[in-house]
Amino acid sequence: MNMGIRDQAIYDLPAYGSSEAARYLGLSPHTLSQWISVNGLIQPPIANALSFNNLAEAHVLKAMRRGHGLSMQAIRKALKELGRIRKTAHPLLDESFETDGVNLCIREDDRVINLSRKQQQEFRDLVAIYLHRVHRRDGVATLLHPFITPDSLDQPEHISISPTISFGKPVLAGTGISTSVIVGRFKARDSVASLAEEYQIDATILEDAIRWEMSQSKAA
């Protein structure tokens, strides 16, 4: 079943405070505030309140800045070029957006269009670690799996964030069980083994949820 316009609208509603979003993404609040400023690359629906799409955009922008070392000027230039090729409200979420560490590219069929070199075609194997963690439906980003430990391609997707699940709060993937509930009970001295038995969830998944929530508390 295709997603209707009304269904898509929920992904653009303000849902995350800037400090909350920064914690989820492992970013400093200062960095994220720059990205969502008036002249930033990400435009939230209202000041200091990100939509789910904005959250996913920041997730991808983090990859370009930290994972691939691209300058904001290069990214801005590439997004402007992309705007000439495709009409999209969230170019950072283009499902074929990729980077080779120097230039930004989009993939179309069997060719790669290099946006940083005036659409020069290149045929390369490109790495897109962060984009693999943004799931889509009908071309629309609907689910984000934040990183639990330092970013790596083979990291399990044990935690998910979606505006259609648990009011957009982080949950154990495939469930509506909030990660904050799990860590709360763990702090109240419920063991991982007892929680795994009660929720019928693998202990490894629960440990990842606790580790992720604890790391956010330290960063706050």
C-alpha positions as a Markdown table, in Angstrom:
| # | Residue | x | y | z |
|---|---|---|---|---|
| 1 | Met | 0.0 | 0.0 | 0.0 |
| 2 | Asn | 1.4 | 3.4 | -1.0 |
| 3 | Met | 1.8 | 6.1 | 1.6 |
| 4 | Gly | -0.6 | 9.0 | 1.3 |
| 5 | Ile | 0.2 | 12.7 | 1.6 |
| 6 | Arg | -1.5 | 12.7 | 5.1 |
| 7 | Asp | 0.6 | 9.8 | 6.2 |
| 8 | Gln | 3.8 | 11.5 | 5.0 |
| 9 | Ala | 3.0 | 14.7 | 6.9 |
| 10 | Ile | 3.8 | 13.2 | 10.3 |
| 11 | Tyr | 7.5 | 13.0 | 9.3 |
| 12 | Asp | 7.6 | 16.7 | 9.0 |
| 13 | Leu | 6.0 | 17.7 | 12.3 |
| 14 | Pro | 8.1 | 19.2 | 15.1 |
| 15 | Ala | 8.9 | 16.3 | 17.4 |
| 16 | Tyr | 12.4 | 16.6 | 18.9 |
| 17 | Gly | 14.0 | 19.4 | 20.9 |
| 18 | Ser | 17.5 | 20.3 | 19.6 |
| 19 | Ser | 19.2 | 19.0 | 22.8 |
| 20 | Glu | 17.2 | 15.7 | 22.6 |
| 21 | Ala | 18.0 | 15.2 | 18.9 |
| 22 | Ala | 21.7 | 15.9 | 19.6 |
| 23 | Arg | 21.8 | 13.2 | 22.3 |
| 24 | Tyr | 20.1 | 10.6 | 20.0 |
| 25 | Leu | 22.6 | 11.3 | 17.2 |
| 26 | Gly | 25.8 | 11.6 | 19.4 |
| 27 | Leu | 26.3 | 15.3 | 18.4 |
| 28 | Ser | 27.2 | 18.3 | 20.5 |
| 29 | Pro | 24.2 | 20.6 | 20.9 |
| 30 | His | 26.3 | 23.5 | 19.6 |
| 31 | Thr | 27.0 | 21.6 | 16.3 |
| 32 | Leu | 23.4 | 20.7 | 15.8 |
| 33 | Ser | 22.3 | 24.3 | 16.6 |
| 34 | Gln | 24.5 | 25.5 | 13.8 |
| 35 | Trp | 23.1 | 23.0 | 11.3 |
| 36 | Ile | 19.5 | 24.0 | 12.0 |
| 37 | Ser | 20.2 | 27.8 | 12.2 |
| 38 | Val | 18.6 | 30.2 | 9.7 |
| 39 | Asn | 21.5 | 29.7 | 7.3 |
| 40 | Gly | 22.0 | 26.1 | 8.2 |
| 41 | Leu | 21.6 | 23.1 | 5.8 |
| 42 | Ile | 18.7 | 21.7 | 7.8 |
| 43 | Gln | 15.5 | 23.7 | 8.2 |
| 44 | Pro | 13.2 | 22.6 | 11.1 |
| 45 | Pro | 9.5 | 23.4 | 11.0 |
| 46 | Ile | 9.9 | 25.7 | 14.0 |
| 47 | Ala | 12.9 | 27.0 | 15.8 |
| 48 | Asn | 14.8 | 24.4 | 17.9 |
| 49 | Ala | 12.3 | 21.7 | 17.2 |
| 50 | Leu | 13.3 | 19.1 | 14.6 |
| 51 | Ser | 11.0 | 16.8 | 12.7 |
| 52 | Phe | 11.8 | 13.2 | 12.1 |
| 53 | Asn | 13.0 | 14.1 | 8.6 |
| 54 | Asn | 15.3 | 16.7 | 10.2 |
| 55 | Leu | 16.6 | 14.1 | 12.6 |
| 56 | Ala | 17.4 | 11.8 | 9.7 |
| 57 | Glu | 19.0 | 14.7 | 7.8 |
| 58 | Ala | 21.3 | 15.4 | 10.7 |
| 59 | His | 22.2 | 11.7 | 10.9 |
| 60 | Val | 23.3 | 11.8 | 7.2 |
| 61 | Leu | 25.0 | 15.2 | 7.6 |
| 62 | Lys | 27.0 | 13.8 | 10.5 |
| 63 | Ala | 28.3 | 11.1 | 8.2 |
| 64 | Met | 29.4 | 13.6 | 5.6 |
| 65 | Arg | 31.1 | 15.8 | 8.1 |
| 66 | Arg | 32.7 | 13.3 | 10.5 |
| 67 | Gly | 32.8 | 10.0 | 8.5 |
| 68 | His | 34.0 | 11.5 | 5.3 |
| 69 | Gly | 35.5 | 14.9 | 6.3 |
| 70 | Leu | 33.5 | 17.0 | 3.7 |
| 71 | Ser | 33.4 | 20.7 | 4.2 |
| 72 | Met | 30.1 | 22.5 | 4.8 |
| 73 | Gln | 30.8 | 24.6 | 1.7 |
| 74 | Ala | 31.3 | 21.4 | -0.5 |
| 75 | Ile | 28.0 | 19.9 | 0.9 |
| 76 | Arg | 26.1 | 23.1 | 0.3 |
| 77 | Lys | 27.4 | 23.3 | -3.2 |
| 78 | Ala | 26.4 | 19.7 | -3.9 |
| 79 | Leu | 22.9 | 20.1 | -2.5 |
| 80 | Lys | 22.4 | 23.2 | -4.7 |
| 81 | Glu | 23.5 | 21.1 | -7.7 |
| 82 | Leu | 21.1 | 18.3 | -6.6 |
| 83 | Gly | 18.3 | 20.8 | -6.5 |
| 84 | Arg | 18.8 | 21.5 | -10.2 |
| 85 | Ile | 18.4 | 17.8 | -11.0 |
| 86 | Arg | 15.6 | 16.8 | -8.6 |
| 87 | Lys | 12.9 | 18.5 | -6.7 |
| 88 | Thr | 13.0 | 17.3 | -3.1 |
| 89 | Ala | 12.2 | 18.9 | 0.2 |
| 90 | His | 14.9 | 17.0 | 1.9 |
| 91 | Pro | 17.9 | 16.5 | -0.4 |
| 92 | Leu | 20.1 | 15.1 | 2.4 |
| 93 | Leu | 17.6 | 12.1 | 2.5 |
| 94 | Asp | 17.8 | 11.4 | -1.2 |
| 95 | Glu | 17.9 | 7.6 | -1.2 |
| 96 | Ser | 20.7 | 7.4 | -3.8 |
| 97 | Phe | 22.9 | 10.0 | -2.1 |
| 98 | Glu | 26.4 | 8.7 | -1.6 |
| 99 | Thr | 29.9 | 10.0 | -1.0 |
| 100 | Asp | 33.4 | 8.8 | -1.9 |
| 101 | Gly | 35.0 | 11.0 | 0.8 |
| 102 | Val | 35.8 | 13.9 | -1.6 |
| 103 | Asn | 32.8 | 14.5 | -3.8 |
| 104 | Leu | 29.0 | 14.0 | -3.2 |
| 105 | Cys | 27.2 | 11.8 | -5.7 |
| 106 | Ile | 23.8 | 10.3 | -6.5 |
| 107 | Arg | 23.3 | 7.0 | -8.1 |
| 108 | Glu | 20.9 | 6.6 | -11.1 |
| 109 | Asp | 20.5 | 3.2 | -12.5 |
| 110 | Asp | 24.1 | 2.0 | -13.4 |
| 111 | Arg | 25.8 | 5.4 | -13.3 |
| 112 | Val | 27.0 | 7.7 | -10.6 |
| 113 | Ile | 26.5 | 11.5 | -11.0 |
| 114 | Asn | 29.1 | 13.5 | -9.2 |
| 115 | Leu | 27.5 | 16.6 | -7.9 |
| 116 | Ser | 30.7 | 18.2 | -6.9 |
| 117 | Arg | 32.1 | 18.1 | -10.4 |
| 118 | Lys | 29.2 | 19.4 | -12.5 |
| 119 | Gln | 27.6 | 16.0 | -13.0 |
| 120 | Gln | 30.7 | 14.2 | -14.1 |
| 121 | Gln | 29.9 | 10.4 | -14.3 |
| 122 | Glu | 31.9 | 8.1 | -12.2 |
| 123 | Phe | 31.8 | 4.4 | -11.7 |
| 124 | Arg | 33.0 | 3.6 | -8.2 |
| 125 | Asp | 32.0 | 1.6 | -5.2 |
| 126 | Leu | 30.9 | 4.2 | -2.6 |
| 127 | Val | 30.5 | 3.7 | 1.1 |
| 128 | Ala | 27.3 | 5.0 | 2.7 |
| 129 | Ile | 27.3 | 3.7 | 6.3 |
| 130 | Tyr | 24.8 | 6.1 | 7.7 |
| 131 | Leu | 22.3 | 5.8 | 4.8 |
| 132 | His | 22.0 | 2.1 | 5.5 |
| 133 | Arg | 20.5 | 2.9 | 8.8 |
| 134 | Val | 17.7 | 5.0 | 7.4 |
| 135 | His | 14.8 | 2.8 | 6.3 |
| 136 | Arg | 12.3 | 4.0 | 3.6 |
| 137 | Arg | 8.8 | 3.2 | 2.5 |
| 138 | Asp | 7.7 | 4.4 | -0.9 |
| 139 | Gly | 10.9 | 6.5 | -1.1 |
| 140 | Val | 10.1 | 8.3 | 2.2 |
| 141 | Ala | 12.4 | 8.0 | 5.2 |
| 142 | Thr | 10.3 | 6.3 | 7.9 |
| 143 | Leu | 12.7 | 4.7 | 10.4 |
| 144 | Leu | 16.1 | 5.5 | 11.8 |
| 145 | His | 18.5 | 3.1 | 13.6 |
| 146 | Pro | 20.9 | 5.3 | 15.7 |
| 147 | Phe | 24.4 | 4.1 | 16.4 |
| 148 | Ile | 24.9 | 2.4 | 19.8 |
| 149 | Thr | 28.7 | 2.4 | 19.8 |
| 150 | Pro | 31.3 | 4.0 | 17.5 |
| 151 | Asp | 29.9 | 4.0 | 13.9 |
| 152 | Ser | 30.5 | 0.8 | 12.0 |
| 153 | Leu | 28.7 | -0.8 | 9.1 |
| 154 | Asp | 28.1 | -4.2 | 10.7 |
| 155 | Gln | 26.6 | -2.8 | 13.9 |
| 156 | Pro | 23.2 | -4.4 | 14.8 |
| 157 | Glu | 20.1 | -2.3 | 14.4 |
| 158 | His | 18.7 | -3.0 | 17.9 |
| 159 | Ile | 17.2 | 0.5 | 18.5 |
| 160 | Ser | 14.8 | 2.4 | 16.2 |
| 161 | Ile | 13.2 | 5.8 | 16.1 |
| 162 | Ser | 10.0 | 6.5 | 14.1 |
| 163 | Pro | 7.3 | 9.1 | 14.6 |
| 164 | Thr | 4.7 | 6.4 | 14.2 |
| 165 | Ile | 6.0 | 4.3 | 17.1 |
| 166 | Ser | 5.9 | 5.3 | 20.8 |
| 167 | Phe | 5.4 | 8.9 | 19.9 |
| 168 | Gly | 8.8 | 9.1 | 18.2 |
| 169 | Lys | 10.8 | 8.0 | 21.2 |
| 170 | Pro | 13.6 | 5.4 | 20.8 |
| 171 | Val | 12.4 | 1.8 | 21.2 |
| 172 | Leu | 13.8 | -1.7 | 20.9 |
| 173 | Ala | 13.6 | -2.4 | 17.2 |
| 174 | Gly | 10.5 | -4.2 | 16.1 |
| 175 | Thr | 8.7 | -3.4 | 19.4 |
| 176 | Gly | 7.0 | -0.5 | 21.1 |
| 177 | Ile | 9.2 | -1.0 | 24.2 |
| 178 | Ser | 10.9 | 2.3 | 25.1 |
| 179 | Thr | 14.7 | 2.2 | 25.8 |
| 180 | Ser | 14.2 | 4.6 | 28.6 |
| 181 | Val | 11.8 | 2.2 | 30.3 |
| 182 | Ile | 14.4 | -0.6 | 30.0 |
| 183 | Val | 17.2 | 1.5 | 31.5 |
| 184 | Gly | 14.9 | 2.8 | 34.2 |
| 185 | Arg | 14.1 | -0.7 | 35.4 |
| 186 | Phe | 17.7 | -1.7 | 35.2 |
| 187 | Lys | 18.7 | 1.2 | 37.4 |
| 188 | Ala | 15.9 | 0.0 | 39.8 |
| 189 | Arg | 17.9 | -3.2 | 40.1 |
| 190 | Asp | 16.0 | -5.4 | 37.7 |
| 191 | Ser | 18.6 | -7.7 | 36.1 |
| 192 | Val | 19.1 | -8.1 | 32.4 |
| 193 | Ala | 18.2 | -11.7 | 32.7 |
| 194 | Ser | 14.9 | -11.0 | 34.4 |
| 195 | Leu | 14.0 | -8.3 | 31.9 |
| 196 | Ala | 14.9 | -10.6 | 29.0 |
| 197 | Glu | 12.5 | -13.3 | 30.4 |
| 198 | Glu | 9.7 | -10.8 | 31.1 |
| 199 | Tyr | 9.8 | -9.1 | 27.7 |
| 200 | Gln | 10.9 | -12.2 | 25.7 |
| 201 | Ile | 13.7 | -10.1 | 24.3 |
| 202 | Asp | 17.3 | -11.3 | 23.7 |
| 203 | Ala | 19.6 | -10.1 | 26.5 |
| 204 | Thr | 22.1 | -8.7 | 23.9 |
| 205 | Ile | 19.4 | -6.3 | 22.6 |
| 206 | Leu | 18.6 | -5.2 | 26.2 |
| 207 | Glu | 22.3 | -4.7 | 26.9 |
| 208 | Asp | 22.6 | -2.5 | 23.8 |
| 209 | Ala | 19.6 | -0.4 | 24.9 |
| 210 | Ile | 21.0 | 0.1 | 28.3 |
| 211 | Arg | 24.5 | 0.9 | 27.0 |
| 212 | Trp | 23.0 | 3.5 | 24.5 |
| 213 | Glu | 20.8 | 5.1 | 27.2 |
| 214 | Met | 23.7 | 5.3 | 29.6 |
| 215 | Ser | 26.0 | 6.9 | 27.0 |
| 216 | Gln | 23.3 | 9.6 | 26.4 |
| 217 | Ser | 23.2 | 10.4 | 30.1 |
| 218 | Lys | 26.9 | 10.9 | 30.2 |
| 219 | Ala | 26.8 | 13.2 | 27.2 |
| 220 | Ala | 23.9 | 15.2 | 28.5 |
